[in-house]
């Protein structure tokens, strides 16, 4: 994509004044030879899979290095800080998960400013969340789960980590259903789900993608889903709205951010590349495997979405004094 004349003039003026500007500002097109997609979570999950899909897509037709860097720790904030402190040259991008919107609340002393140091690029897509229990659980419906929890003095459940959208959603449901639900902190969704399936905890909440195969195999029993409408493959599982929680409409989501100061033409060129990558057959396999509803929103739309997520879920975390585990 060609850089606008106004942008080139501004770059020329900056050079004449002796001001350093990102090297991409001097280029006629964005055609990087080295790109790193920073994933703030461990290899093996949905975020990592999407990151590798993007890096592999960028490699096509280019010479250079296109890699995924798994910068884990502190609920994703370590990887986010890495990108926030990187040069805005179009060579470093953050691909992360919905917990990113709540990090300023979960971790009050973040080493970066979520509003200034990271620029929203695109909402990749969304996926409904499902609360499941093991197949041998003593309850089969939400009503039975609430009654069981009250009779036992409470329930416990897990999610990917403290402060996930699933954790915050179940916190709201626990309060309104008037049944204590204790969130058990795990380092990732897989160990939490495994403990729920084995009966070590009462349940697990996560994106549809992580529980779908277990539901199909009969090893997990779905209790409720958090999206606005029922998923086609879970036609008999009620939504939170149907259960009386009319303001709960919560989907897991994935998004991409750039370092603050990244030129808008570079972001738009990268977005155009993403649009191509998401049409590739290899990409479709990843998308289908994780049951992601692709959005690929424009930067301004993602910025508005992200601000709403920060406001909504940040308030839930603050009201219930939830911090990073």
Residue pairs with C-beta under 8 A, 6 or more apart in sequence:
1 29
1 30
1 265
1 268
1 269
1 272
2 28
2 29
3 25
3 27
3 28
3 29
3 263
3 265
4 265
7 25
7 263
7 265
11 21
11 25
11 26
14 20
14 21
14 25
15 21
15 26
22 87
22 88
22 89
22 90
22 261
22 262
22 263
23 89
24 30
24 32
24 89
24 90
24 263
24 266
25 263
29 269
30 90
30 265
30 266
30 269
30 270
31 62
32 58
32 62
32 64
32 90
32 91
33 62
33 63
33 64
33 65
34 64
34 65
34 66
34 91
35 55
35 58
35 64
35 65
35 66
35 67
35 90
35 91
35 92
35 93
36 66
36 67
36 68
36 69
36 91
36 92
36 93
37 51
37 52
37 54
37 55
37 66
37 67
37 68
37 69
37 93
37 94
37 95
38 51
38 68
38 69
38 71
38 79
38 82
38 83
38 92
38 93
38 94
38 95
39 47
39 48
39 51
39 68
39 69
39 70
39 71
39 79
39 95
39 96
40 47
40 70
40 71
40 72
40 73
40 76
40 77
40 78
40 79
40 80
40 94
40 96
40 100
41 47
41 48
41 70
41 72
41 76
41 79
41 96
41 97
41 188
42 48
42 70
42 72
42 188
43 70
44 190
45 188
45 189
45 190
46 97
46 207
46 209
46 210
46 254
46 290
46 292
47 95
47 96
47 97
47 254
48 68
48 70
49 286
49 289
49 290
50 95
50 124
50 254
50 286
50 290
50 292
51 68
51 95
52 68
53 277
53 282
53 283
53 286
54 93
54 95
54 256
54 274
54 277
55 66
55 67
55 68
56 66
56 282
57 273
57 274
57 276
57 277
57 280
57 282
57 283
58 66
58 273
58 277
59 66
60 280
69 79
69 82
70 79
71 78
71 79
71 82
72 78
72 79
73 79
74 107
74 324
75 99
75 103
75 106
75 107
75 161
75 162
75 163
75 324
75 325
76 96
76 97
76 99
76 100
76 103
77 103
77 107
77 110
77 111
77 324
79 94
79 96
80 94
80 96
80 100
80 103
80 112
80 118
80 257
81 110
81 111
81 112
82 92
82 94
83 92
83 93
83 94
83 118
83 257
83 258
83 259
84 111
84 112
84 113
84 117
84 118
84 259
84 260
85 111
85 112
85 117
85 259
86 92
86 259
87 259
88 258
88 259
88 260
88 261
88 262
88 263
88 266
89 262
89 266
90 258
90 262
90 263
90 266
90 269
90 270
92 258
92 259
93 121
93 256
93 257
93 258
93 270
94 118
94 256
94 257
94 258
95 124
95 254
95 255
95 256
96 254
96 255
96 256
96 257
97 160
97 252
97 253
97 254
98 164
98 165
98 252
98 253
98 254
98 309
99 106
99 160
99 161
99 163
99 164
99 165
100 255
100 257
101 306
101 309
101 310
101 313
101 314
102 163
102 165
102 168
102 310
102 313
102 314
102 317
103 110
103 114
103 163
103 324
104 110
104 114
104 310
104 314
105 163
105 313
105 314
105 317
105 318
105 322
106 162
106 163
106 317
106 322
106 323
106 324
107 323
107 324
112 118
113 260
114 310
116 260
117 259
117 260
118 257
118 258
118 259
118 260
119 257
119 258
119 259
119 260
119 261
119 262
119 267
119 299
120 255
120 257
120 299
120 302
120 303
120 306
121 255
121 256
121 257
121 258
121 267
121 270
121 271
121 299
121 302
122 255
122 256
122 271
122 274
122 295
122 296
122 297
122 298
122 299
122 302
123 253
123 254
123 255
123 295
123 296
123 297
123 301
123 302
123 305
123 306
124 253
124 254
124 255
124 256
124 292
124 294
124 295
124 296
125 253
125 254
125 287
125 292
125 293
125 294
125 295
125 296
126 251
126 252
126 253
126 254
126 292
126 293
126 295
127 207
127 208
127 209
127 251
127 252
127 253
127 290
127 291
127 292
127 293
128 207
128 208
128 225
128 226
128 227
128 231
128 251
128 252
129 165
129 166
129 169
129 205
129 206
129 207
129 208
129 225
129 226
129 227
129 250
129 251
129 252
130 205
130 206
130 207
130 208
130 211
130 215
130 222
130 224
130 225
130 226
130 234
130 237
131 157
131 166
131 170
131 203
131 204
131 205
131 222
131 223
131 224
131 225
131 226
132 193
132 196
132 203
132 204
132 205
132 211
132 214
132 215
132 220
132 221
132 222
132 223
133 139
133 145
133 196
133 202
133 203
133 204
133 220
133 221
133 223
134 196
134 197
134 198
134 199
134 219
134 220
134 221
135 197
135 218
135 219
135 220
135 221
136 199
137 199
137 202
137 203
137 221
138 144
138 148
139 145
139 147
139 148
139 223
140 221
141 223
142 223
142 224
142 238
142 243
145 155
145 202
145 203
145 223
146 177
146 179
148 155
149 155
149 179
149 180
149 181
149 202
150 178
150 179
153 180
154 179
154 180
154 181
154 182
155 179
155 180
155 181
155 182
155 202
155 203
156 181
156 182
156 183
156 184
156 201
156 202
157 170
157 181
157 182
157 183
157 184
157 196
157 201
157 202
157 203
157 204
157 205
158 183
158 184
158 185
158 186
158 191
158 192
158 193
158 195
158 196
158 201
158 203
158 204
158 205
159 166
159 167
159 170
159 183
159 186
159 189
159 192
159 204
159 205
159 206
160 166
160 186
160 188
160 189
160 192
160 206
161 167
161 185
161 186
161 187
161 188
161 324
161 325
162 183
162 185
162 322
162 323
162 324
162 325
163 317
163 322
163 323
163 324
163 325
165 250
165 251
165 252
165 253
165 313
166 205
166 206
166 226
166 250
166 252
167 183
167 205
167 322
168 250
168 313
168 316
168 317
168 322
169 205
169 226
169 240
169 248
169 250
170 181
170 183
170 205
171 181
171 183
171 316
171 320
171 322
172 245
172 248
172 316
173 181
173 240
173 245
173 248
174 180
174 181
175 320
176 244
176 245
184 192
184 195
184 201
185 325
186 192
186 195
189 204
189 206
189 210
190 210
192 201
192 204
192 206
193 204
193 206
193 210
193 211
193 214
193 220
195 201
195 204
196 202
196 203
196 204
196 220
197 204
197 214
197 219
197 220
203 223
204 211
205 226
206 252
207 252
207 290
207 291
208 225
208 231
208 234
208 252
208 291
209 289
209 290
209 291
209 292
211 220
211 222
212 233
212 291
214 220
215 221
215 222
215 234
222 234
222 237
223 237
224 237
224 238
224 239
224 240
224 243
225 231
225 234
225 237
225 238
225 239
225 240
226 239
226 240
226 248
226 249
226 250
226 251
227 239
227 249
227 250
227 251
228 239
228 241
228 249
229 239
230 237
230 238
230 239
231 237
240 248
240 249
240 250
241 248
241 249
253 309
254 292
255 302
255 306
256 274
258 266
258 267
258 270
264 299
267 299
268 299
271 296
271 298
271 299
274 296
275 296
277 283
278 287
278 294
278 296
287 294
297 305
316 322
317 323
